[in-house]
Amino acid sequence: MQPMQAFDPNRPSRAHDALNDITFVWRTAWADNWRRCAWVASDGLAYWDGLILDGWNPLSFEDKARTRAGRRFCPMPARDAQTP
């Protein structure tokens, strides 16, 4: 995994949340919020939106194709989803 100091929020990628031990697809729509709210510590951990991110990798060609096909990788519910 790449260190969070090198993370580019404008690049589609997979990020790992160490707090919950999950990997999710980073949505570039979150980039502005990342720039406003994220804090990357000297130990390489990034704190953002209640998560502790410890690494990331760019999306592979296959991941990008699945994302475009509408399949969701992110284990978190979409923020625009309406709850019953």
MONORVEN-V609585 format. One line per field, one symbol per residue. phi: phi as a letter, one per 30 degrees, with the letter a starting at -180 (. if undefined). psi: psi as a letter, one per 40 degrees, with the letter a starting at -180 (. if undefined). A space follows every 50 residues. Layout:
BEGIN
phi=???
psi=???
END
This chain:
BEGIN
phi=.ddddcdcddceaccccddchbcbddcdddeddeddcdbcdddjdccahi cccclabdddeddddddddjdccddddddcdccd
psi=iiiddehheehhihihhddefihihhheeeddddddeihhideeihhhfe ihheiiiiiiddddddddeeihdheiiidehhi.
END
